[in-house]
Amino acid sequence: MQHDEFIGHVQHRARLASRGEAERATRAVLQTLAERLTGGAAENLAAQLPPQLQAYMHKGDMEAAEELTLDEFFHRVSEREGVDLPKSVHHARCVVDVLKEAVSPGQIEKVRAQLPDGWASLFDSGSEGDMDVE
C-alpha cells in the first residue's frame, strides 16, 4: 500500500476533514505504537510501510519498550494528535485497521504477541467496535 492510499483510507474511515488530519493521526499512532514495541519489532513493521510512514516508527537508540497500558497508549496518542481522548481512540482504531491491511498478517501477529492481552481490543474491535477508555 502506498502512502497516499494509506492516508486516504485513514481519512475516510476516521471521517477526517483533511489529509493533514489523517497524517497527524497516523503519525501519533505509529510513533506511540513503536515506543511500545521491543527490539527490532517496530523496524520490522515499518519495513512493510511506505518510506514516509517508516519514519514515524524510527526508534533511534531506544530499543527497550515502554510499558504502556492501552489506556496510556490512547492518552499519549491524544496528546500527540492534539485531539480529545474519544477522538484519539477512534482514530487509533482506524489507523490500526488500515495498518492490518497494509502489512502481512504474520507481522501483525508478531506485534500482537508483544502486547499484553488487554491490547487485543485495539486489533480486534475495528474502527466501529466498542472500546472503553478511562
N, CA, C and O atoms as a Tinker XYZ file with bonds, in Angstrom:
   536  protein
     1  N      0.856000   -1.176000    0.000000    73     2
     2  CA     0.000000    0.000000    0.000000    64     1     3
     3  C      0.904000    1.241000    0.000000    63     2     4     5
     4  O      1.864000    1.323000    0.766000    81     3
     5  N      0.585000    2.180000   -0.853000    73     3     6
     6  CA     1.352000    3.416000   -0.948000    64     5     7
     7  C      0.903000    4.425000    0.118000    63     6     8     9
     8  O     -0.177000    4.307000    0.697000    81     7
     9  N      1.759000    5.411000    0.355000    73     7    10
    10  CA     1.489000    6.420000    1.383000    64     9    11
    11  C      0.144000    7.106000    1.187000    63    10    12    13
    12  O     -0.664000    7.162000    2.113000    81    11
    13  N     -0.100000    7.623000   -0.003000    73    11    14
    14  CA    -1.345000    8.361000   -0.248000    64    13    15
    15  C     -2.575000    7.474000   -0.038000    63    14    16    17
    16  O     -3.598000    7.929000    0.474000    81    15
    17  N     -2.465000    6.213000   -0.435000    73    15    18
    18  CA    -3.574000    5.287000   -0.249000    64    17    19
    19  C     -3.814000    5.038000    1.248000    63    18    20    21
    20  O     -4.957000    5.044000    1.706000    81    19
    21  N     -2.736000    4.820000    2.003000    73    19    22
    22  CA    -2.841000    4.590000    3.442000    64    21    23
    23  C     -3.529000    5.778000    4.117000    63    22    24    25
    24  O     -4.493000    5.603000    4.863000    81    23
    25  N     -3.033000    6.977000    3.852000    73    23    26
    26  CA    -3.595000    8.183000    4.471000    64    25    27
    27  C     -5.038000    8.393000    4.021000    63    26    28    29
    28  O     -5.879000    8.802000    4.821000    81    27
    29  N     -5.329000    8.121000    2.766000    73    27    30
    30  CA    -6.701000    8.240000    2.267000    64    29    31
    31  C     -7.655000    7.304000    2.983000    63    30    32    33
    32  O     -8.779000    7.682000    3.312000    81    31
    33  N     -7.202000    6.072000    3.226000    73    31    34
    34  CA    -8.037000    5.117000    3.965000    64    33    35
    35  C     -8.278000    5.594000    5.394000    63    34    36    37
    36  O     -9.396000    5.509000    5.901000    81    35
    37  N     -7.227000    6.095000    6.040000    73    35    38
    38  CA    -7.388000    6.609000    7.407000    64    37    39
    39  C     -8.362000    7.778000    7.409000    63    38    40    41
    40  O     -9.254000    7.844000    8.255000    81    39
    41  N     -8.198000    8.694000    6.473000    73    39    42
    42  CA    -9.092000    9.862000    6.405000    64    41    43
    43  C    -10.544000    9.422000    6.234000    63    42    44    45
    44  O    -11.435000    9.944000    6.904000    81    43
    45  N    -10.782000    8.475000    5.348000    73    43    46
    46  CA   -12.143000    8.012000    5.079000    64    45    47
    47  C    -12.739000    7.298000    6.303000    63    46    48    49
    48  O    -13.852000    7.607000    6.729000    81    47
    49  N    -11.991000    6.347000    6.859000    73    47    50
    50  CA   -12.518000    5.557000    7.979000    64    49    51
    51  C    -12.728000    6.382000    9.241000    63    50    52    53
    52  O    -13.683000    6.165000    9.987000    81    51
    53  N    -11.828000    7.327000    9.471000    73    51    54
    54  CA   -11.942000    8.160000   10.672000    64    53    55
    55  C    -12.851000    9.367000   10.441000    63    54    56    57
    56  O    -13.123000   10.139000   11.360000    81    55
    57  N    -13.317000    9.517000    9.194000    73    55    58
    58  CA   -14.172000   10.641000    8.828000    64    57    59
    59  C    -13.518000   11.984000    9.173000    63    58    60    61
    60  O    -14.125000   12.855000    9.796000    81    59
    61  N    -12.255000   12.118000    8.742000    73    59    62
    62  CA   -11.495000   13.335000    8.991000    64    61    63
    63  C    -11.673000   14.300000    7.831000    63    62    64    65
    64  O    -11.825000   13.887000    6.682000    81    63
    65  N    -11.651000   15.577000    8.140000    73    63    66
    66  CA   -11.922000   16.603000    7.135000    64    65    67
    67  C    -10.784000   16.801000    6.145000    63    66    68    69
    68  O    -11.013000   17.257000    5.024000    81    67
    69  N     -9.563000   16.465000    6.541000    73    67    70
    70  CA    -8.430000   16.726000    5.649000    64    69    71
    71  C     -7.404000   15.607000    5.725000    63    70    72    73
    72  O     -7.372000   14.819000    6.670000    81    71
    73  N     -6.568000   15.568000    4.696000    73    71    74
    74  CA    -5.464000   14.610000    4.684000    64    73    75
    75  C     -4.457000   14.954000    5.775000    63    74    76    77
    76  O     -3.807000   14.066000    6.327000    81    75
    77  N     -4.328000   16.226000    6.083000    73    75    78
    78  CA    -3.426000   16.639000    7.153000    64    77    79
    79  C     -3.837000   16.054000    8.490000    63    78    80    81
    80  O     -2.990000   15.630000    9.277000    81    79
    81  N     -5.140000   16.030000    8.747000    73    79    82
    82  CA    -5.628000   15.422000    9.997000    64    81    83
    83  C     -5.347000   13.923000    9.998000    63    82    84    85
    84  O     -4.964000   13.366000   11.027000    81    83
    85  N     -5.531000   13.276000    8.868000    73    83    86
    86  CA    -5.261000   11.840000    8.765000    64    85    87
    87  C     -3.772000   11.562000    8.960000    63    86    88    89
    88  O     -3.396000   10.572000    9.588000    81    87
    89  N     -2.941000   12.425000    8.426000    73    87    90
    90  CA    -1.488000   12.280000    8.589000    64    89    91
    91  C     -1.105000   12.441000   10.060000    63    90    92    93
    92  O     -0.286000   11.677000   10.569000    81    91
    93  N     -1.686000   13.423000   10.747000    73    91    94
    94  CA    -1.400000   13.628000   12.183000    64    93    95
    95  C     -1.831000   12.421000   13.004000    63    94    96    97
    96  O     -1.098000   11.978000   13.889000    81    95
    97  N     -3.001000   11.893000   12.723000    73    95    98
    98  CA    -3.490000   10.723000   13.446000    64    97    99
    99  C     -2.570000    9.528000   13.201000    63    98   100   101
   100  O     -2.213000    8.809000   14.134000    81    99
   101  N     -2.198000    9.324000   11.965000    73    99   102
   102  CA    -1.318000    8.204000   11.613000    64   101   103
   103  C      0.026000    8.345000   12.311000    63   102   104   105
   104  O      0.525000    7.382000   12.893000    81   103
   105  N      0.608000    9.515000   12.261000    73   103   106
   106  CA     1.906000    9.755000   12.915000    64   105   107
   107  C      1.806000    9.492000   14.413000    63   106   108   109
   108  O      2.668000    8.818000   14.976000    81   107
   109  N      0.768000   10.015000   15.068000    73   107   110
   110  CA     0.613000    9.843000   16.515000    64   109   111
   111  C      0.494000    8.369000   16.887000    63   110   112   113
   112  O      1.113000    7.920000   17.852000    81   111
   113  N     -0.285000    7.628000   16.139000    73   111   114
   114  CA    -0.493000    6.206000   16.439000    64   113   115
   115  C      0.779000    5.404000   16.182000    63   114   116   117
   116  O      1.186000    4.609000   17.029000    81   115
   117  N      1.405000    5.598000   15.038000    73   115   118
   118  CA     2.595000    4.806000   14.710000    64   117   119
   119  C      3.760000    5.123000   15.639000    63   118   120   121
   120  O      4.477000    4.212000   16.052000    81   119
   121  N      3.964000    6.393000   15.978000    73   119   122
   122  CA     5.036000    6.748000   16.905000    64   121   123
   123  C      4.817000    6.104000   18.266000    63   122   124   125
   124  O      5.748000    5.561000   18.861000    81   123
   125  N      3.605000    6.164000   18.747000    73   123   126
   126  CA     3.299000    5.633000   20.067000    64   125   127
   127  C      3.372000    4.107000   20.072000    63   126   128   129
   128  O      3.862000    3.513000   21.032000    81   127
   129  N      2.895000    3.481000   19.019000    73   127   130
   130  CA     3.000000    2.032000   18.920000    64   129   131
   131  C      4.468000    1.613000   18.905000    63   130   132   133
   132  O      4.840000    0.651000   19.576000    81   131
   133  N      5.296000    2.313000   18.157000    73   131   134
   134  CA     6.726000    1.991000   18.082000    64   133   135
   135  C      7.377000    2.064000   19.455000    63   134   136   137
   136  O      8.258000    1.262000   19.764000    81   135
   137  N      6.958000    3.004000   20.273000    73   135   138
   138  CA     7.525000    3.132000   21.616000    64   137   139
   139  C      7.189000    1.933000   22.494000    63   138   140   141
   140  O      7.912000    1.650000   23.449000    81   139
   141  N      6.133000    1.241000   22.194000    73   139   142
   142  CA     5.673000    0.105000   22.999000    64   141   143
   143  C      6.316000   -1.210000   22.575000    63   142   144   145
   144  O      6.287000   -2.182000   23.329000    81   143
   145  N      6.894000   -1.249000   21.379000    73   143   146
   146  CA     7.452000   -2.494000   20.845000    64   145   147
   147  C      8.918000   -2.655000   21.225000    63   146   148   149
   148  O      9.649000   -1.675000   21.367000    81   147
   149  N      9.335000   -3.908000   21.386000    73   147   150
   150  CA    10.709000   -4.192000   21.777000    64   149   151
   151  C     11.569000   -4.557000   20.577000    63   150   152   153
   152  O     11.088000   -4.891000   19.494000    81   151
   153  N     12.881000   -4.473000   20.836000    73   151   154
   154  CA    13.855000   -4.900000   19.838000    64   153   155
   155  C     13.612000   -4.290000   18.483000    63   154   156   157
   156  O     13.365000   -3.090000   18.366000    81   155
   157  N     13.679000   -5.102000   17.478000    73   155   158
   158  CA    13.509000   -4.625000   16.111000    64   157   159
   159  C     12.087000   -4.733000   15.600000    63   158   160   161
   160  O     11.861000   -4.592000   14.398000    81   159
   161  N     11.117000   -4.979000   16.475000    73   159   162
   162  CA     9.737000   -5.177000   16.019000    64   161   163
   163  C      9.186000   -3.948000   15.309000    63   162   164   165
   164  O      8.497000   -4.072000   14.297000    81   163
   165  N      9.485000   -2.768000   15.831000    73   163   166
   166  CA     8.990000   -1.542000   15.186000    64   165   167
   167  C      9.620000   -1.388000   13.802000    63   166   168   169
   168  O      8.944000   -1.015000   12.843000    81   167
   169  N     10.904000   -1.674000   13.709000    73   167   170
   170  CA    11.593000   -1.551000   12.432000    64   169   171
   171  C     11.092000   -2.595000   11.433000    63   170   172   173
   172  O     10.949000   -2.305000   10.245000    81   171
   173  N     10.826000   -3.811000   11.918000    73   171   174
   174  CA    10.304000   -4.851000   11.034000    64   173   175
   175  C      8.917000   -4.494000   10.508000    63   174   176   177
   176  O      8.603000   -4.729000    9.341000    81   175
   177  N      8.100000   -3.930000   11.375000    73   175   178
   178  CA     6.774000   -3.484000   10.949000    64   177   179
   179  C      6.909000   -2.332000    9.962000    63   178   180   181
   180  O      6.251000   -2.312000    8.922000    81   179
   181  N      7.765000   -1.377000   10.298000    73   179   182
   182  CA     7.959000   -0.199000    9.440000    64   181   183
   183  C      8.469000   -0.595000    8.055000    63   182   184   185
   184  O      8.138000    0.060000    7.066000    81   183
   185  N      9.264000   -1.649000    7.974000    73   183   186
   186  CA     9.838000   -2.070000    6.698000    64   185   187
   187  C      8.773000   -2.431000    5.668000    63   186   188   189
   188  O      9.042000   -2.424000    4.467000    81   187
   189  N      7.567000   -2.744000    6.134000    73   187   190
   190  CA     6.491000   -3.092000    5.208000    64   189   191
   191  C      5.621000   -1.884000    4.856000    63   190   192   193
   192  O      4.624000   -2.017000    4.146000    81   191
   193  N      5.998000   -0.717000    5.351000    73   191   194
   194  CA     5.234000    0.506000    5.095000    64   193   195
   195  C      5.973000    1.413000    4.123000    63   194   196   197
   196  O      7.179000    1.259000    3.930000    81   195
   197  N      5.270000    2.353000    3.510000    73   195   198
   198  CA     5.934000    3.328000    2.640000    64   197   199
   199  C      6.953000    4.150000    3.439000    63   198   200   201
   200  O      6.782000    4.336000    4.644000    81   199
   201  N      8.003000    4.640000    2.784000    73   199   202
   202  CA     9.063000    5.388000    3.479000    64   201   203
   203  C      8.558000    6.534000    4.362000    63   202   204   205
   204  O      9.094000    6.762000    5.447000    81   203
   205  N      7.539000    7.248000    3.906000    73   203   206
   206  CA     7.028000    8.370000    4.696000    64   205   207
   207  C      6.481000    7.895000    6.035000    63   206   208   209
   208  O      6.605000    8.604000    7.034000    81   207
   209  N      5.882000    6.714000    6.075000    73   207   210
   210  CA     5.325000    6.171000    7.309000    64   209   211
   211  C      6.392000    5.454000    8.131000    63   210   212   213
   212  O      6.298000    5.402000    9.358000    81   211
   213  N      7.396000    4.907000    7.471000    73   211   214
   214  CA     8.502000    4.259000    8.187000    64   213   215
   215  C      9.163000    5.227000    9.149000    63   214   216   217
   216  O      9.558000    4.846000   10.251000    81   215
   217  N      9.284000    6.481000    8.731000    73   215   218
   218  CA     9.952000    7.486000    9.565000    64   217   219
   219  C      9.246000    7.666000   10.907000    63   218   220   221
   220  O      9.896000    7.985000   11.903000    81   219
   221  N      7.945000    7.471000   10.951000    73   219   222
   222  CA     7.194000    7.635000   12.196000    64   221   223
   223  C      7.514000    6.537000   13.206000    63   222   224   225
   224  O      7.285000    6.704000   14.404000    81   223
   225  N      8.037000    5.426000   12.725000    73   223   226
   226  CA     8.287000    4.293000   13.610000    64   225   227
   227  C      9.749000    4.143000   13.986000    63   226   228   229
   228  O     10.119000    3.180000   14.659000    81   227
   229  N     10.586000    5.080000   13.562000    73   227   230
   230  CA    12.014000    5.004000   13.875000    64   229   231
   231  C     12.234000    5.295000   15.353000    63   230   232   233
   232  O     11.853000    6.355000   15.849000    81   231
   233  N     12.846000    4.355000   16.047000    73   231   234
   234  CA    13.047000    4.490000   17.484000    64   233   235
   235  C     14.429000    5.021000   17.844000    63   234   236   237
   236  O     14.670000    5.367000   19.001000    81   235
   237  N     15.324000    5.091000   16.893000    73   235   238
   238  CA    16.669000    5.553000   17.200000    64   237   239
   239  C     17.388000    4.572000   18.100000    63   238   240   241
   240  O     17.353000    3.364000   17.865000    81   239
   241  N     18.041000    5.085000   19.127000    73   239   242
   242  CA    18.811000    4.248000   20.044000    64   241   243
   243  C     17.934000    3.554000   21.080000    63   242   244   245
   244  O     18.400000    2.658000   21.783000    81   243
   245  N     16.692000    3.950000   21.178000    73   243   246
   246  CA    15.815000    3.403000   22.199000    64   245   247
   247  C     15.295000    2.039000   21.755000    63   246   248   249
   248  O     14.387000    1.964000   20.926000    81   247
   249  N     15.853000    0.973000   22.292000    73   247   250
   250  CA    15.431000   -0.369000   21.930000    64   249   251
   251  C     14.420000   -0.936000   22.913000    63   250   252   253
   252  O     13.596000   -1.769000   22.537000    81   251
   253  N     14.468000   -0.503000   24.158000    73   251   254
   254  CA    13.554000   -1.049000   25.161000    64   253   255
   255  C     12.156000   -0.478000   24.962000    63   254   256   257
   256  O     11.982000    0.699000   24.646000    81   255
   257  N     11.178000   -1.333000   25.153000    73   255   258
   258  CA     9.788000   -0.897000   25.026000    64   257   259
   259  C      9.348000   -0.190000   26.293000    63   258   260   261
   260  O      9.765000   -0.541000   27.397000    81   259
   261  N      8.508000    0.802000   26.119000    73   259   262
   262  CA     7.882000    1.440000   27.262000    64   261   263
   263  C      6.695000    0.585000   27.684000    63   262   264   265
   264  O      5.949000    0.091000   26.839000    81   263
   265  N      6.526000    0.416000   28.956000    73   263   266
   266  CA     5.430000   -0.399000   29.489000    64   265   267
   267  C      4.151000    0.434000   29.555000    63   266   268   269
   268  O      3.751000    0.880000   30.631000    81   267
   269  N      3.527000    0.636000   28.431000    73   267   270
   270  CA     2.289000    1.400000   28.363000    64   269   271
   271  C      1.088000    0.470000   28.451000    63   270   272   273
   272  O      1.055000   -0.585000   27.817000    81   271
   273  N      0.110000    0.872000   29.242000    73   271   274
   274  CA    -1.176000    0.187000   29.167000    64   273   275
   275  C     -1.888000    0.695000   27.924000    63   274   276   277
   276  O     -1.452000    1.669000   27.310000    81   275
   277  N     -2.967000    0.051000   27.557000    73   275   278
   278  CA    -3.723000    0.518000   26.399000    64   277   279
   279  C     -4.292000    1.914000   26.664000    63   278   280   281
   280  O     -4.297000    2.760000   25.770000    81   279
   281  N     -4.767000    2.155000   27.882000    73   279   282
   282  CA    -5.276000    3.486000   28.220000    64   281   283
   283  C     -4.181000    4.535000   28.098000    63   282   284   285
   284  O     -4.430000    5.625000   27.582000    81   283
   285  N     -2.969000    4.227000   28.563000    73   283   286
   286  CA    -1.849000    5.171000   28.444000    64   285   287
   287  C     -1.499000    5.406000   26.981000    63   286   288   289
   288  O     -1.159000    6.521000   26.587000    81   287
   289  N     -1.585000    4.356000   26.187000    73   287   290
   290  CA    -1.353000    4.483000   24.749000    64   289   291
   291  C     -2.327000    5.498000   24.153000    63   290   292   293
   292  O     -1.916000    6.409000   23.434000    81   291
   293  N     -3.624000    5.340000   24.455000    73   291   294
   294  CA    -4.629000    6.260000   23.910000    64   293   295
   295  C     -4.407000    7.688000   24.399000    63   294   296   297
   296  O     -4.576000    8.633000   23.629000    81   295
   297  N     -4.037000    7.860000   25.645000    73   295   298
   298  CA    -3.784000    9.201000   26.172000    64   297   299
   299  C     -2.591000    9.845000   25.461000    63   298   300   301
   300  O     -2.621000   11.032000   25.136000    81   299
   301  N     -1.550000    9.061000   25.224000    73   299   302
   302  CA    -0.378000    9.606000   24.527000    64   301   303
   303  C     -0.724000    9.966000   23.082000    63   302   304   305
   304  O     -0.287000   10.998000   22.573000    81   303
   305  N     -1.507000    9.113000   22.427000    73   303   306
   306  CA    -1.945000    9.422000   21.061000    64   305   307
   307  C     -2.749000   10.722000   21.067000    63   306   308   309
   308  O     -2.562000   11.575000   20.200000    81   307
   309  N     -3.636000   10.871000   22.039000    73   307   310
   310  CA    -4.454000   12.080000   22.152000    64   309   311
   311  C     -3.584000   13.330000   22.270000    63   310   312   313
   312  O     -3.825000   14.328000   21.591000    81   311
   313  N     -2.579000   13.269000   23.132000    73   311   314
   314  CA    -1.668000   14.410000   23.308000    64   313   315
   315  C     -0.907000   14.718000   22.029000    63   314   316   317
   316  O     -0.796000   15.879000   21.636000    81   315
   317  N     -0.386000   13.694000   21.384000    73   315   318
   318  CA     0.399000   13.901000   20.159000    64   317   319
   319  C     -0.457000   14.436000   19.019000    63   318   320   321
   320  O     -0.033000   15.292000   18.243000    81   319
   321  N     -1.654000   13.915000   18.943000    73   319   322
   322  CA    -2.523000   14.306000   17.836000    64   321   323
   323  C     -3.188000   15.653000   18.088000    63   322   324   325
   324  O     -3.567000   16.350000   17.147000    81   323
   325  N     -3.328000   16.016000   19.361000    73   323   326
   326  CA    -3.960000   17.280000   19.700000    64   325   327
   327  C     -5.471000   17.238000   19.616000    63   326   328   329
   328  O     -6.115000   18.230000   19.275000    81   327
   329  N     -6.042000   16.058000   19.936000    73   327   330
   330  CA    -7.497000   15.904000   19.933000    64   329   331
   331  C     -7.919000   15.305000   21.264000    63   330   332   333
   332  O     -7.085000   14.818000   22.027000    81   331
   333  N     -9.231000   15.343000   21.542000    73   331   334
   334  CA    -9.701000   14.772000   22.803000    64   333   335
   335  C     -9.606000   13.248000   22.760000    63   334   336   337
   336  O     -9.445000   12.646000   21.698000    81   335
   337  N     -9.707000   12.650000   23.931000    73   335   338
   338  CA    -9.500000   11.218000   24.068000    64   337   339
   339  C    -10.455000   10.369000   23.227000    63   338   340   341
   340  O     -9.992000    9.452000   22.549000    81   339
   341  N    -11.764000   10.630000   23.238000    73   339   342
   342  CA   -12.643000    9.790000   22.400000    64   341   343
   343  C    -12.266000    9.821000   20.917000    63   342   344   345
   344  O    -12.331000    8.796000   20.238000    81   343
   345  N    -11.876000   10.981000   20.421000    73   343   346
   346  CA   -11.458000   11.063000   19.012000    64   345   347
   347  C    -10.173000   10.272000   18.782000    63   346   348   349
   348  O    -10.039000    9.574000   17.777000    81   347
   349  N     -9.229000   10.383000   19.718000    73   347   350
   350  CA    -7.963000    9.676000   19.521000    64   349   351
   351  C     -8.163000    8.164000   19.551000    63   350   352   353
   352  O     -7.483000    7.437000   18.827000    81   351
   353  N     -9.087000    7.685000   20.381000    73   351   354
   354  CA    -9.380000    6.252000   20.425000    64   353   355
   355  C     -9.924000    5.801000   19.066000    63   354   356   357
   356  O     -9.483000    4.795000   18.511000    81   355
   357  N    -10.872000    6.549000   18.552000    73   355   358
   358  CA   -11.446000    6.218000   17.238000    64   357   359
   359  C    -10.375000    6.271000   16.146000    63   358   360   361
   360  O    -10.291000    5.371000   15.311000    81   359
   361  N     -9.564000    7.319000   16.156000    73   359   362
   362  CA    -8.522000    7.464000   15.140000    64   361   363
   363  C     -7.515000    6.323000   15.237000    63   362   364   365
   364  O     -7.079000    5.790000   14.217000    81   363
   365  N     -7.145000    5.947000   16.463000    73   363   366
   366  CA    -6.181000    4.851000   16.640000    64   365   367
   367  C     -6.738000    3.558000   16.067000    63   366   368   369
   368  O     -6.018000    2.815000   15.401000    81   367
   369  N     -8.014000    3.282000   16.319000    73   367   370
   370  CA    -8.639000    2.080000   15.756000    64   369   371
   371  C     -8.584000    2.103000   14.231000    63   370   372   373
   372  O     -8.291000    1.090000   13.596000    81   371
   373  N     -8.864000    3.253000   13.659000    73   371   374
   374  CA    -8.870000    3.382000   12.200000    64   373   375
   375  C     -7.466000    3.175000   11.630000    63   374   376   377
   376  O     -7.295000    2.472000   10.634000    81   375
   377  N     -6.469000    3.783000   12.257000    73   375   378
   378  CA    -5.097000    3.629000   11.778000    64   377   379
   379  C     -4.683000    2.165000   11.870000    63   378   380   381
   380  O     -4.082000    1.639000   10.933000    81   379
   381  N     -4.993000    1.497000   12.979000    73   379   382
   382  CA    -4.627000    0.087000   13.135000    64   381   383
   383  C     -5.363000   -0.773000   12.115000    63   382   384   385
   384  O     -4.786000   -1.726000   11.590000    81   383
   385  N     -6.608000   -0.462000   11.828000    73   383   386
   386  CA    -7.339000   -1.206000   10.792000    64   385   387
   387  C     -6.625000   -1.108000    9.446000    63   386   388   389
   388  O     -6.464000   -2.110000    8.750000    81   387
   389  N     -6.203000    0.091000    9.085000    73   387   390
   390  CA    -5.503000    0.276000    7.812000    64   389   391
   391  C     -4.133000   -0.408000    7.874000    63   390   392   393
   392  O     -3.694000   -1.011000    6.894000    81   391
   393  N     -3.469000   -0.314000    9.008000    73   391   394
   394  CA    -2.180000   -0.965000    9.188000    64   393   395
   395  C     -2.296000   -2.476000    8.968000    63   394   396   397
   396  O     -1.432000   -3.087000    8.340000    81   395
   397  N     -3.368000   -3.066000    9.489000    73   395   398
   398  CA    -3.579000   -4.502000    9.320000    64   397   399
   399  C     -3.734000   -4.881000    7.848000    63   398   400   401
   400  O     -3.407000   -6.007000    7.473000    81   399
   401  N     -4.217000   -3.983000    7.019000    73   399   402
   402  CA    -4.355000   -4.246000    5.586000    64   401   403
   403  C     -3.055000   -3.981000    4.834000    63   402   404   405
   404  O     -2.810000   -4.565000    3.778000    81   403
   405  N     -2.225000   -3.097000    5.384000    73   403   406
   406  CA    -1.024000   -2.654000    4.680000    64   405   407
   407  C      0.170000   -3.591000    4.862000    63   406   408   409
   408  O      1.071000   -3.617000    4.024000    81   407
   409  N      0.180000   -4.357000    5.949000    73   407   410
   410  CA     1.314000   -5.243000    6.217000    64   409   411
   411  C      0.835000   -6.687000    6.290000    63   410   412   413
   412  O     -0.366000   -6.955000    6.323000    81   411
   413  N      1.772000   -7.595000    6.314000    73   411   414
   414  CA     1.422000   -9.020000    6.312000    64   413   415
   415  C      0.753000   -9.420000    7.618000    63   414   416   417
   416  O      1.051000   -8.854000    8.670000    81   415
   417  N     -0.155000  -10.400000    7.554000    73   415   418
   418  CA    -0.782000  -10.896000    8.779000    64   417   419
   419  C      0.249000  -11.417000    9.784000    63   418   420   421
   420  O      0.073000  -11.265000   10.992000    81   419
   421  N      1.321000  -12.029000    9.284000    73   419   422
   422  CA     2.360000  -12.530000   10.170000    64   421   423
   423  C      3.025000  -11.432000   10.966000    63   422   424   425
   424  O      3.347000  -11.613000   12.140000    81   423
   425  N      3.235000  -10.285000   10.323000    73   423   426
   426  CA     3.859000   -9.158000   11.022000    64   425   427
   427  C      2.916000   -8.596000   12.081000    63   426   428   429
   428  O      3.354000   -8.229000   13.172000    81   427
   429  N      1.637000   -8.526000   11.769000    73   427   430
   430  CA     0.663000   -8.063000   12.768000    64   429   431
   431  C      0.652000   -9.020000   13.962000    63   430   432   433
   432  O      0.574000   -8.578000   15.108000    81   431
   433  N      0.730000  -10.309000   13.704000    73   431   434
   434  CA     0.736000  -11.284000   14.795000    64   433   435
   435  C      1.976000  -11.134000   15.661000    63   434   436   437
   436  O      1.901000  -11.309000   16.878000    81   435
   437  N      3.113000  -10.816000   15.060000    73   435   438
   438  CA     4.336000  -10.586000   15.841000    64   437   439
   439  C      4.182000   -9.366000   16.743000    63   438   440   441
   440  O      4.648000   -9.366000   17.882000    81   439
   441  N      3.530000   -8.333000   16.233000    73   439   442
   442  CA     3.281000   -7.138000   17.046000    64   441   443
   443  C      2.333000   -7.493000   18.188000    63   442   444   445
   444  O      2.594000   -7.167000   19.346000    81   443
   445  N      1.255000   -8.148000   17.860000    73   443   446
   446  CA     0.268000   -8.520000   18.883000    64   445   447
   447  C      0.878000   -9.395000   19.966000    63   446   448   449
   448  O      0.515000   -9.274000   21.136000    81   447
   449  N      1.799000  -10.272000   19.590000    73   447   450
   450  CA     2.421000  -11.184000   20.551000    64   449   451
   451  C      3.235000  -10.431000   21.606000    63   450   452   453
   452  O      3.445000  -10.939000   22.708000    81   451
   453  N      3.689000   -9.231000   21.274000    73   451   454
   454  CA     4.462000   -8.433000   22.223000    64   453   455
   455  C      3.589000   -7.635000   23.186000    63   454   456   457
   456  O      4.076000   -7.123000   24.194000    81   455
   457  N      2.328000   -7.534000   22.881000    73   455   458
   458  CA     1.445000   -6.680000   23.668000    64   457   459
   459  C      0.623000   -7.506000   24.650000    63   458   460   461
   460  O      0.254000   -8.640000   24.344000    81   459
   461  N      0.331000   -6.950000   25.829000    73   459   462
   462  CA    -0.494000   -7.668000   26.804000    64   461   463
   463  C     -1.885000   -7.964000   26.237000    63   462   464   465
   464  O     -2.324000   -7.342000   25.270000    81   463
   465  N     -2.563000   -8.926000   26.863000    73   463   466
   466  CA    -3.895000   -9.334000   26.405000    64   465   467
   467  C     -4.864000   -8.167000   26.288000    63   466   468   469
   468  O     -5.710000   -8.158000   25.393000    81   467
   469  N     -4.759000   -7.192000   27.165000    73   467   470
   470  CA    -5.662000   -6.047000   27.150000    64   469   471
   471  C     -5.611000   -5.237000   25.869000    63   470   472   473
   472  O     -6.516000   -4.450000   25.592000    81   471
   473  N     -4.566000   -5.423000   25.091000    73   471   474
   474  CA    -4.421000   -4.675000   23.841000    64   473   475
   475  C     -5.170000   -5.330000   22.686000    63   474   476   477
   476  O     -5.289000   -4.730000   21.617000    81   475
   477  N     -5.670000   -6.529000   22.872000    73   475   478
   478  CA    -6.338000   -7.240000   21.778000    64   477   479
   479  C     -7.491000   -6.435000   21.199000    63   478   480   481
   480  O     -7.750000   -6.485000   19.996000    81   479
   481  N     -8.182000   -5.691000   22.059000    73   479   482
   482  CA    -9.331000   -4.918000   21.578000    64   481   483
   483  C     -8.941000   -3.872000   20.543000    63   482   484   485
   484  O     -9.760000   -3.512000   19.697000    81   483
   485  N     -7.711000   -3.378000   20.592000    73   483   486
   486  CA    -7.261000   -2.407000   19.590000    64   485   487
   487  C     -7.203000   -3.059000   18.213000    63   486   488   489
   488  O     -7.515000   -2.424000   17.206000    81   487
   489  N     -6.810000   -4.303000   18.172000    73   487   490
   490  CA    -6.654000   -5.004000   16.904000    64   489   491
   491  C     -7.917000   -5.715000   16.457000    63   490   492   493
   492  O     -8.101000   -5.947000   15.262000    81   491
   493  N     -8.796000   -6.069000   17.392000    73   491   494
   494  CA    -9.977000   -6.857000   17.067000    64   493   495
   495  C    -11.244000   -6.039000   16.882000    63   494   496   497
   496  O    -12.163000   -6.476000   16.190000    81   495
   497  N    -11.309000   -4.864000   17.486000    73   495   498
   498  CA   -12.574000   -4.141000   17.517000    64   497   499
   499  C    -12.931000   -3.489000   16.191000    63   498   500   501
   500  O    -14.111000   -3.308000   15.891000    81   499
   501  N    -11.935000   -3.137000   15.397000    73   499   502
   502  CA   -12.226000   -2.405000   14.182000    64   501   503
   503  C    -12.565000   -0.967000   14.488000    63   502   504   505
   504  O    -12.713000   -0.603000   15.654000    81   503
   505  N    -12.688000   -0.156000   13.484000    73   503   506
   506  CA   -12.921000    1.268000   13.682000    64   505   507
   507  C    -14.294000    1.564000   14.228000    63   506   508   509
   508  O    -14.533000    2.662000   14.731000    81   507
   509  N    -15.207000    0.608000   14.140000    73   507   510
   510  CA   -16.557000    0.819000   14.634000    64   509   511
   511  C    -16.829000    0.069000   15.933000    63   510   512   513
   512  O    -17.915000    0.173000   16.503000    81   511
   513  N    -15.830000   -0.691000   16.400000    73   511   514
   514  CA   -16.022000   -1.509000   17.583000    64   513   515
   515  C    -16.177000   -0.701000   18.843000    63   514   516   517
   516  O    -15.929000    0.505000   18.865000    81   515
   517  N    -16.590000   -1.380000   19.893000    73   515   518
   518  CA   -16.803000   -0.755000   21.194000    64   517   519
   519  C    -15.560000   -0.946000   22.039000    63   518   520   521
   520  O    -15.047000   -2.059000   22.154000    81   519
   521  N    -15.071000    0.140000   22.634000    73   519   522
   522  CA   -13.903000    0.058000   23.466000    64   521   523
   523  C    -14.009000    1.130000   24.544000    63   522   524   525
   524  O    -14.187000    2.309000   24.237000    81   523
   525  N    -13.901000    0.723000   25.801000    73   523   526
   526  CA   -13.960000    1.686000   26.898000    64   525   527
   527  C    -12.561000    2.139000   27.264000    63   526   528   529
   528  O    -11.627000    1.338000   27.297000    81   527
   529  N    -12.421000    3.433000   27.540000    73   527   530
   530  CA   -11.173000    4.012000   27.980000    64   529   531
   531  C    -11.466000    4.875000   29.182000    63   530   532   533
   532  O    -12.465000    5.595000   29.219000    81   531
   533  N    -10.593000    4.799000   30.163000    73   531   534
   534  CA   -10.780000    5.640000   31.359000    64   533   535
   535  C     -9.902000    6.851000   31.267000    63   534   536
   536  O     -9.907000    7.687000   32.171000    81   535
